[in-house]
Amino acid sequence: MTRATRLTVLTVVTALLVGLAVVYTLRAAGDADAGRGGDHTTLSLDRPGRILFRSTAADGGRDHLAAVDAARPGERAVAGRRCLVFHAAHGTGVCLQPARLALGTYDAVLLDANLREKGRHPLAGTPSRARVSPSGRLVAWTSFVNGESYAGLNFATRTAILDTRTGRLDDNLESYALHRGDESIHSPDVNVWGVTFAADDNTFFATVATGGHTWLARGEVATRTLRTVRENAECPSLSPDGTRVAYKKRVPGADADRPWHLFVLVLATGTESALAETRTLDDQAEWLDTDRVVYSLPGDLRADIWTTRADGTGHPTLLIPHALSPAVLRGPSGT
Amino acid sequence: MYLSSSRSADLASGTRAPRAQAPPPTARGARRVAPVVLTLGVVSLVTDVSAEMVTAVLPVYLVLGLGLSPMAFGMLDGLNNGATAVSRLLGGHVADRFRRHRTVAAFGYGISAGCKLLLPAAGGVSAIGGVLAADRAGKGLRTAPRDALISMAAPAAEQGRAFGVHRAMDTAGALLGPPVALAVLWVTADAYDAVFVMSFCFAAFGLLVLLLFVRDPTPEVVVAGAGPPTVRASVRLRDAAAVLRVPGFARVCLAALLLGATTVGDAMLYLLLQRHTALSPHLFPLLPLGTALVFLLLAVPAGTAGDRYGRGRVFLAGHVALLCGYLVLLAPLPDRAMIVAIPGLLGLFYAGTDGVLMALAAPAAPPGLRGGALALVQTGQAGGRALGAAGFGAAWTLYGPHTAGVLAAGGLALALLAAAALLAGGTLTPGTTRPAGPRGASG
């Protein structure tokens, strides 16, 4: 090829590549504009019997908080606030959302009963899970930190617990004393994620991982301790009456991408039962009431919220289409 | 980007030393970097823009876009390191054997470009893991042939500068990638597929430049290039392995492996830094950025210093900077000093070791075996680092972070002594034709 030919080829192909990049980006930007707008209403956290969630519907309200009636989940009310991960209880909400776009950072934003901001804390990484204790006092969030590891396992989680009454922030639960039986565990590869709170505003459950194994662990905020309870359990969720824990568990022979099925453990007896959902999933369940759990099943850039009975009977049913991150608002009695 | 770095290189080389010590001049061309090196620099720059665009958005895409849990994502990474080593050795050897360094590199760049288009189509962890593994294999394939092309294009006395220029351009691309990706996400309200498509366009442009403006080395280059003569015209596996019997080269490999095995990854140092200081998580992403910036600014001066004062010395000095980093983390210093020192020392470490190691090893190997030889050094260093990271993790588990840090510092100090002894056998000084520069070139 002569120099002129090479320059011609370079110019033509570069023009094509630039064209492809520009056209594709502009089209995607156009789609995004079409998904914006829509009417927003004011939502309140003081209305028991409703489910708040992150809407993933493409036609307006994408990533906005929305609410439906738990008993009749029909038409959704969409709020102006956008969240990537959300949870709420008893007048306190937590919303994980982008902070500074230029740095790709995120914040945990605390919300009052009318979804107004009342504080924010920087996240260490990408938002993953969030929970508020039943009284609304304790708030936990987990983010996913990239590149904080050794030997090539390029992932780590960072979980924080905030006491909204005293302002105490435990920025990293890996600093809690961790016990397995009589053994005290110190390792740089410990990860903690997926907190769920008991009603006493002290006890919580969470996932602890180290050395390639995961455990369900029981923690105490007051003493800053974590103690493993049972192996192979992730993203626990404590029932409103505090007697059972729902979690996802790796099952042999399942889809390698999402090797988990939902199980419920009765804490008093230690009996574990598989729920009726046979599709593999990857979510922290939420209790709809004392008998049913809700969870999201992923789809292509959207997800749906399903429900199934907590005793393993019945069949899963679709509760809210195009929704993620459900938070069931309860009354003072916890129902 | 290149202009400013070459200018600072000129300053560094022009003002410090008397004329007599300047590299043996090929008339006025001594100041110029070979066009092939610049072209390969452009290819690496746009390829790094492409790669870092994806790296910047991938965790967010997986966790928030696809809804995968962090644990699932962690499993993606584990298997790939071994595969990369194999593809790297393969790429180096095949390039030598058929004297097709450009073609093999193009294959590698092509595979990685194609992977960018496959990413949005891959919906699950295994599919994405497969695409990422292929991407890494492509990177492994292209690295050694590309570095061999750089070394064959530069005179023996200017290897350090050539690699310094290339690494500076490469790092510039890595710095530009994330802002480009975030800009696309902002314009499109989180359309990750648009990021991947644009990443593909950058990668394809890099491949195009490589195919149009870089040629496979001619036999004359391979035979007459700098370094010991080639054993035979056609390279067989046995010849490629025989390069380890070249004493100077084997010593470089061993030194790289030893020092690699006492290198604690930068991610670990950042983690330790975060434990010691009250650094806001929002500022955490700035640490690698600072490191890259220092690397970018110092890559050319470090390479030039290697040409002048001995590449072995600069390579050792780079590791001294890393050792200083360990010591900073062990010392009771104020937060602010630590936060500035760690990225700075890490940048110095990369500037003094990354391209400089290639410039140190390349002239010791016959040009006909250079692809395979450079792949061997890189694999030795990477293998050493994997061992070192695992060892550090184990030490942390057993003795806690402080003792692990003390052990790492002690190990690195010992490795430095051993490496200095290894490299003292001739490769420390730039060449026999010139007097050695002042001792203790830089810290």
Interface residues (C-beta under 8 A of the other chain):
Chain A: M1 R6 V9 L10 V13 T14 L17 V18 L20 A21 Y24 T25 A28 A29 D31 A32 D33 G35 R36 L84 A99 R100 L101 A102 L103 G104 T105 P122 L123 A124 G125 T126 P127 S128 F144 N146 G147 E148 S149 Y150 A151 G152 L153 N154 F155 A156 T157 R158 H186 S187 P188 D189 N191 W193 A209 T214 E234 C235 D255 A256 D257 R258 D282 D283 S296 P298 D300 L301 A303 L324
Chain B: A56 P59 V60 V63 L64 G65 L66 G67 L68 S69 P70 M71 A72 F73 G74 D77 G78 N80 N81 G123 G124 V125 S126 A127 P178 P179 L182 V184 L185 W186 V187 T188 A189 D190 A191 D193 A194 V197 M198 C201 A204 F205 L208 V209 L212 F213 V264 G265 A267 M268 Y270 L271 S280 P281 H282 F284 P285 L286 P288 A386 A389 A390 F392 G393 W396 T397 G400 P401
